């Protein structure tokens, strides 16, 4: 399942957003259109960490990353990428 489909599923199944999954657009505002409040955003963070096996730092838990499904999918994609070994294997 793609990241954006998983995010839509989380929004509807776990956060009880009243908009059907198929009608949630990538650029729909999570607060303005889908109605998430501060507790909803905190739960969304936790659900994303669990579903995608990532950690969302406090620095990443900002409105710019949680404005729309598209913004959140970008964050999840970035955090899911392997971190290069800083020491480097030669």
Secondary structure, DSSP 4 states (H G I P E B T S, - for coil): --HHHHHHHIIIIIS--SS-GGG--TT-BTTTTT---HHHHHHHHHHHHHHHT----TTT-SGGGSSBHHHHHHHHHHHHSPPPPSS---
